[in-house]
């Protein structure tokens, strides 16, 4: 329709030179259609146009009835028979319906009818319908010389039409204009001869989409805020490749431990080894081979070459060990609260619940005079911020914590206790070689990030949350996130603090 109207406008301009008023074009069309066609032609510089505003009067549906049947008061007069018999008010209402009451008032005011009891009589022999005459004039001309005489009419409307002239590039043929400059045009040189549509810099553009945080980042922020509220500082975790020394040896994990096999750990091929070990590596070697600090050690020949092997870190506890060593150099008897949330890597078989990479959440507290009771008190407070109120603790074994505790919470939905984390007191065999004073103790705990996120978003396959198969629409469709505290008791997989 728009292209047909545009062609029609161009044809009229070609024949007449100009269009003084587009009202004649609007028969069967909406004003907006005419305006859109003119704007399209104007954007090509084919026409120039300006608006013409004029006030017109139009009858309402009631007015259209008056034009066809006469005014209400005249219809009342005509319904009353001549003579003294007249018509009862009830009979008149049956004949004329709702207009009977309106017409009576106007007819009484004009002195056309009178009342005798319950009957209406004619008071004059004939009447003239001036209201209908006014409407006839308005309908034919769209205006009236004396608006005061038509104060009872219902509607008037501002009508806009246009005067149109030929534009700079006037033509009766509408050529397609290119809207995009493509690389094919640039390669072939066609852009030099193509006609491009002018940009309308005043037009409103499409609203741009805002960025959205990935669900993992949203849940991470929730856990991060819980740590900050408890006075923790975040550790830097940008070392994804670690020497086996930091990932295993400095944490008092023996070199024969199953976690150090190629089936569980990604070893780096090139470079395969670190250039050197930290200056305190001999103390770590001694505690592995001979023991110390109340321990007999593991009683095996410790290998420096094995300790230099580079791996993708299997846990962020490697970062915690390096931070504790740094703390010992700055303030060996000082206290600290540290946490980290970042990726770790395991040589896992990938399935719906396992990936070769995932996130570990870890927290450590460094201080004097802290004990297993301090650990339990901290865990009770931390998980309380997650909405988890009923906790139980079970003794466990970790290579670098003693005592160690698995953390369980009551899950109302499952009707049973579920494991949500792992924790413990770091062993002296780990802490003392790192340089911390004998009176310093460290407690730590860990959990994962993916599991609470999967539960929050109803995702049953971890590959839909992380990795190359992720659906980005899922990120856009979940722009807001709050952890449902009553529903995440089972959200924390058991801690990555253990190997």
Secondary structure, DSSP 4 states (H G I P E B T S, - for coil): -HHHHHHHHHHHHHHHSEES-GGGGGTTS-HHHHHHHHHHHHHTTSEEEEEEEEEEEE--HHHHHHHHH--HHHHHHHHSPSSS--EEHHHHHHHHTTHHHHHHHHHHHHT-EEEETTEEEESSS----HHHHHHHHHHHHS--S-GGGGTT--EEEEEEEEEEEE-TT--SS----B----HHHHHHTGGGT--BPPP-TTSPPPPPPPP---HHHHHHHHHHHHHHHTT-EEPP----EEEHHHHTGGGT--TT-GGGSTTTS-B-SSS-B-S---TTHHHHHHHHHT-BTTB----S---HHHHHBEEE-S-THHHHHHHHHHHHHHHTT--EEEEEEEEEE--PPP-SS--SEEEEEEEEEEEES--HHHHHHHHHHHHHHTT---EEEEEEEETTEEEEEEEEEEETTTTEEEEEEEEEEEPHHHHTTTT--TTEEEEEEEEESHHHHHHHHT---GGGTSSTT--HHHHHTT------GGG-TT-SPSPTT--
